[in-house]
């Protein structure tokens, strides 16, 4: 850059002889004032510095804030959302935050836990601002994601994990809490989590260019095994969210081919991947018990982004509401099977094997893990944070129409059970990780998940006073049968609707399982026009010997009209 004469004549600017004069404070201030007038990048005064532009989304994602978000959806479109399940369609609606109201935004249910038509739990929402108005944004954001917080980590896992990831310098979503109202009525307390999209890329990587892939439900290639050069083999697992399709998939296959087979040195890997970020992410997810990730048992719930600045890939974790739980689903040995010194619970996963097999990389990982464990995961540090998060939403939870229970832990009776199990995990994980990192020893034999038990659903019991009564068909159309009944059980964890086909049938089978207490409605969409069905329902109670069914309700007969 060429200096103008006024800059060359000021003390402190390199002169034609290459010498630097030491400016006085007043002259330095004068120089900075002129620079401000010309470029708008500094302020005047002895502590003058660059003036960063304020990010308007910082207030929306401020960690100490409990936001209030109001959604409006017409009754007709709300009915469309429900009737389309398990497909998650978008419908037009209105989004309001503070004094900002955006019309004609796209609103849909989000995530697998919100896809079950008969789920009694809170449903997650995804708002897309440009769905019906091209280019529409909210504070520059393309999306707002509202997570229901009903998995193992409740409303707290995602908050705790993303706080640690961002604290150690990993690029991860910002999030806080939101009190959501739907058509003027409380819809519940949600985790307001930043979506991984082009806006996220611009803020974190100073560019929205480059390839961005999402691995949602897994599939071929999701474990980063090289399957060959046919792009079609990878399309099911890798959803392209940004970038030129041909160039993006070519770069993805080049990356996968570089790490599989799982041999090579760390220098080679560092040219293809932001290794330090991945090592830190691996440590955080392990210590938090976030097992439903590539680094744990489930090779999904992550993004891969190739930064055009250096062409390296970054692993970005997503959907972090699963954490802080051992023996999840009675099958996942999170503590016993996930060694903090040998962080590869599933063998033969290429990127994890590269980490384990390279002594230098493994040592770097362990150094990160020790620091992160002591700085972020000590029980006396993490447990108070858990309770501080609860304090933010305690009053808002009082108007949440859904009970403070986790869909994945049907024995929960309330928020106290969530705290008890999470606090126990935090203490046990810290103590075990400390021992493992202090004395790594040899790589342990992998401990696989327990096999999926053969489905042996609950069965109804003998006639009982707590059996449901007054079963009736509230609505019958060619698309489905809506059932209603009166619940008499206490402490139940589910209701089961049984069905058989034919006017005089008696071979009832479990047709619909409805988790949660005090369920009194169900929708059977698996019907055929012109056929006749018989229904009955019973409640399911937890016992030390397993689930026990109450007696059954009255039986009703329903004929479905032709389409």
C-alpha positions, 0 to 999 in steps of 0.5 A: 500500500502506498502512503499519502504525503500526509502519512509520510510526514507524520512521526511514527511512519516509516520514512524514506530511509526505512527508519521508525521515529517514536511518536508522541502520544498526541501525534499518535492520536492525530494519526489514528484520528486521520486513519479513522476519518479515512478508513473508519477502523480505529478510535482516537485516544491513548487506548485506541483500537479497532472497532469491531462491528456488533453482531446483531445475533449476539443478543439473540444467542446470549447465554444468560438470556431466556428468549421469548419467541411467538409462533403463529400457525393457522389451525388448517396449517397446524392440522397439516403439520400433524397429519403429514407425520412422520413426514416433516413438511413446512407450512407458512406462519409468523415468527415474533421476537421482541419487536420484530415480526416476520410474516410468511416464514416456513415452520416445520417439526424437526428431528426424529423425536418429533416425527412420531404422530402419536408422540406425547412429547414436546415437538422441536421446530425449525423456522426457515425465513426464506421458505416463502419469501426469497432472501428474507432473514432474521438478524441475518439468520437463515434459520432458527432451530428450537430443540425440545430437550427430551433426550438423555441430557434433557434441556441441559446437555446441549447447553453444557457441551456447546459451552465447553466446545466453544470454550476450548476454541472449537467452532460450535453452535451458540445456544440459550433457552427460549420460552415458546408460545404457539398461537398465544399458548405456551408450547414449552421451554426449548433450547434455542440452538444456532443452525449450521448453515451459510450464516454460521460459516460466514461468522466462524470461517469468514466465508460461506464458500466451500463444501458443507455436508450434513450426516444426519441418519448415517448410511454408507460412507458415514463412518468415512470408509472409502467405498469407491469413486461412484458418488452415488454410493455416498449420497444417502449419508452425505447431504450437501448443504453448501457448495457446487455439487460436483466439486463438493463430492469430488473433494469429499471423496478425496478426503475420505480416500486420504484417511482410509485406509487408517494409516499415515502420519499426523502431518499428512492428516493435518493437511486434510483436517483441522486436527487439533479441533477434532482432537478437542472435540473428541475429548469433549464428546467423550467426557460428556458421554455424547455417544450418538456421534462419529466419535462414539457409537453412532456415526451421524449427527455431524457436519463436514466443512471444507474451508476454502482458505486452506482446503482443510475439513472441519468436523462440526458436531450437531444434535448434542442433546444426548449426553451425561447418561450411562448404559443408554437404552440399556445397551450403550456402555458409555462409561465402561466402553469409552476409555478416556485414554483410548477414545475409539469405542468402535473399532475400524472407524478410519479417522478414529483409528488414525488417532489411535495408531499414531503415537504423536496424535494420541499424545496430543489428544491425551494432553487436550483431554487432561486439560479439558477434564480438569478445566471443564469437567470437574464435578465441583465446576460442572454440577453448579453450572447444571443448576445455574442453567436450571435457575434460568428456566425454573419459573418458565418451566412452571408454565411448560405444558409438558412434564420435565421428563425425558422420552429416553428415560421413562422412569423419570418422575420429574426434574429431580430424577434428571439432576440425580442421574446427570450428577452421578454421571458427571462424578463417575465420568470424572473419576474414571477418566482421571484414572484412565488418563493417568495410567493409559496402559494398553488399548482395551478390548472394545466393548460393543453395545448389547444386542438389540433385544427382540421386541416383546411388547407389554401385554394386557393384564387381568381386569383391573380398576385402573384399566382405561374406560369409555374408549370411543372413535372420536373421528373416522376418515379414510386417512385414519381413526382418532381414538379417545378414552378415559385414563384411570392409571397412576404412575403409568409410563405408556398406553398401548392400543391393540387392534384386530381386523374384521367384525368378529375378530379376537386376535388383538395385537399391539398396534400403537405404543404411546409413551408418557403418563395420562395419554387419552388420545391416539391416531391410527393412520395405518388403515385401509378404506372399506375395512373394519377394525376392532380396538381396545387399549390398556395402560403400562406400569413400571415394575421391578420385574418389567412393564405390567399391563392393566386390564383392557378397556371396552372394545369398539368396532370401526369401519373405515370409509372408502377414499 
